[in-house]
Amino acid sequence: MSSPIFLRAARSRQACLDGQLAGVRGQIGGGRPRRDGFTLVELLVVIVIIGVLVGLLLPAVQAVRAAARNMQCQNNLKQIGVALHNYHDARKRFPPGTDGFDVRKYWLDQGDSGRAQTAYDNGEGVGFSWAVHVLPFIEESRKYDSLRFLAPPTTNTTAGRIQGGPNEPAFRNFAPNVLRCPDNPMPTFMNVMTGNRDMMANHYTAIAGADIGTAGSKTTGSGSYSSAGHGTVAWNGVLFVNSKVNAASILDGSSCTMMIAEQTDWAVDGSGRRNTCRSCGVGASGWSGSAWTNQTISHGRDLCTNATTITTTIGTRVCTAGLQDWAGEYGSNSNNTPLRSPHGDGGTNALFADGSVRYLQAGTDLTLTKRLAVRNDGISINVP
């Protein structure tokens, strides 16, 4: 049995120990509270760091995306080149850049001036662009087979036409990816006498040639270009009005001769107002051909849609020729719409007759550019 003295001593020691533990608990519990989050300063520092990283990465991401879009535009041109060469293999020539029939002159030759004037006023004889002719070679055979082609002379004033004719429904809201550059900021669809923006404008244009060599008359077969009501028209390239050029006639070398190039960025007029300025013009489409063009190029109203004759420097943005506000679009009806794109310095990707695609810088020497547009001037040019 324990002595009372010892019991009191044990209780005293236990009480002392309990007091010390309580003091320790009090110190621990009564200090600064634990923090489970960030302070405002720390949060602001993190936000600043993230902002700096985003600022560093965003230009790189945008550059990668721009490069990818440019690559897609180049790949489209390569596929178009394959289609053009497959057409050549099947037909033993390249397709026309734009085609049509001069119904006006036909009726004049028949002595019917009244009918000739009616044909002129109604736009009879409009055919198709090169883009229509390559449809079977870009996996669009069904679309091509559904079309009604021009068979001049004809009493059907709308045969073979895109706008206002039996082929119009086939082309509404039709825009194959291979014919569209994803970097193009201009609208792809335009209003062509339908009341809706449902007809594709051109992203790529045929190269008809250039105003070098000798001025002449396509009627007589002399010269290589002539002046017309909508600007200079050439037939010394590969894809011009009613052209039937084969590879053997590209005397300057297929690697030195352009066939197709881009028109994929806005232009501006003299006051700085932007306009589309593309070879399909306004009131037509990327599928439309050209009337008034089979026998003559010189009676003053010659608009060669979807083919351009080179008269200006690559990358030119100022476009003032033939400007017109029509159906909500401000653009140019001209045979000399410039080549340009949003890529790089504003130059253009170009498809050459050998199937290669190369980028031509903005401001490339104009004479050099014209030589590249011509197939038979006897001068082979090294592409810059």
DAZI-V199864 format. One record per pair of residues at least 12 apart in sequence whose C-alpha atoms are under 7 Angstrom apart, sorted by the first residue. I is the first residue (numbers start at 1). GAP is how many residues later the second one is. Records with the same first field share a line. If there is no record, write none. Layout:
I = GAP, GAP
This chain:
69 = 113, 114
70 = 113, 273
73 = 108, 109
74 = 275, 283
76 = 102, 103
77 = 274, 280
78 = 277, 278, 279
81 = 270, 274
82 = 273
83 = 51, 54, 55
84 = 50
86 = 51
87 = 47
92 = 154
93 = 151, 152, 153
94 = 150, 151, 152
95 = 35, 38, 148, 149
96 = 34, 143, 144, 145, 146, 147, 148
97 = 32, 33, 109, 111, 142, 143, 144, 145, 146, 210
98 = 30, 31, 32, 142, 143, 144, 191, 192, 206, 207, 208, 209
99 = 28, 29, 30, 142, 143, 190, 191
100 = 25, 26, 27, 142, 189, 190, 191, 192, 193, 194
101 = 24, 25, 51, 190, 191, 192, 193
102 = 23, 189, 190, 191, 192, 193
103 = 13, 16, 21, 22, 50, 189
104 = 12, 13, 15, 16, 188
123 = 168
124 = 33, 34, 167
125 = 166, 167
126 = 34, 35, 163, 164, 165
127 = 23, 33, 34, 161, 162, 163, 164
128 = 159, 160, 161
129 = 158, 159, 160, 177
131 = 156
132 = 155
147 = 20
148 = 12, 19
162 = 125, 126
163 = 29, 30
171 = 28
172 = 26, 27
173 = 25, 26
174 = 26
175 = 25
179 = 24
180 = 23
181 = 22
183 = 159
184 = 80, 81
185 = 80
186 = 79, 80, 90
188 = 12, 13
189 = 12
191 = 92, 136
192 = 91, 92, 93
193 = 90
199 = 86
200 = 85, 86
201 = 79, 84, 85
202 = 78, 83, 84
203 = 59, 60, 61
204 = 56, 57, 58, 59
205 = 55, 56, 57, 58, 74, 101, 102, 103
206 = 33, 53, 54, 55, 100, 101, 102
207 = 30, 31, 32, 33, 51, 52, 53, 100, 101, 102, 166
208 = 26, 27, 28, 29, 30, 31, 32, 99, 100, 101
209 = 25, 26, 27, 28, 100, 101, 164, 165
210 = 24, 26, 99, 100, 101, 160, 163, 164
211 = 14, 23, 99, 100
218 = 78, 79
219 = 76, 77
224 = 12
228 = 69, 70, 72, 73, 74
229 = 71, 72, 73
230 = 71, 72, 73, 92, 103, 104, 105
231 = 103, 104, 105
232 = 77, 103, 104
233 = 76, 102
234 = 75
236 = 138, 139, 140
237 = 136, 137, 138
238 = 21, 137
239 = 20
240 = 67
241 = 52, 63
242 = 52
250 = 125, 126
251 = 124, 125, 127
252 = 123, 124, 125, 126, 127, 128
253 = 127
254 = 98, 99, 100
255 = 97, 98, 99
256 = 96, 116, 124, 125, 126, 127
257 = 95, 96, 115, 116, 117, 118
258 = 92, 93, 94, 95, 114, 115
259 = 92, 93, 94
260 = 90, 91
261 = 78, 87, 88, 89, 90
262 = 77, 78, 79, 86, 87, 88
263 = 15, 76, 77, 78
264 = 76, 77, 78
265 = 75, 76, 77
267 = 50, 51, 52
268 = 49, 50, 51
269 = 49, 50, 51
270 = 48, 50
275 = 55, 56
276 = 54, 55
277 = 42, 54, 55, 60
278 = 54, 59
279 = 26, 27, 28, 29, 56, 58
280 = 25, 26
281 = 24, 50, 51, 52, 53
282 = 44, 49, 50, 51
283 = 43
286 = 20
288 = 17
289 = 16
290 = 13, 14, 15
303 = 31, 32
304 = 31
308 = 27, 28, 29
309 = 26, 27
310 = 26, 60
311 = 25
312 = 26, 54
313 = 50, 51, 53
314 = 24, 25, 26, 33, 48, 49, 50
315 = 24, 25, 31, 32, 47, 48
316 = 22, 24
321 = 13
322 = 12
345 = 16, 17
346 = 16
347 = 13, 14, 15
348 = 12, 13
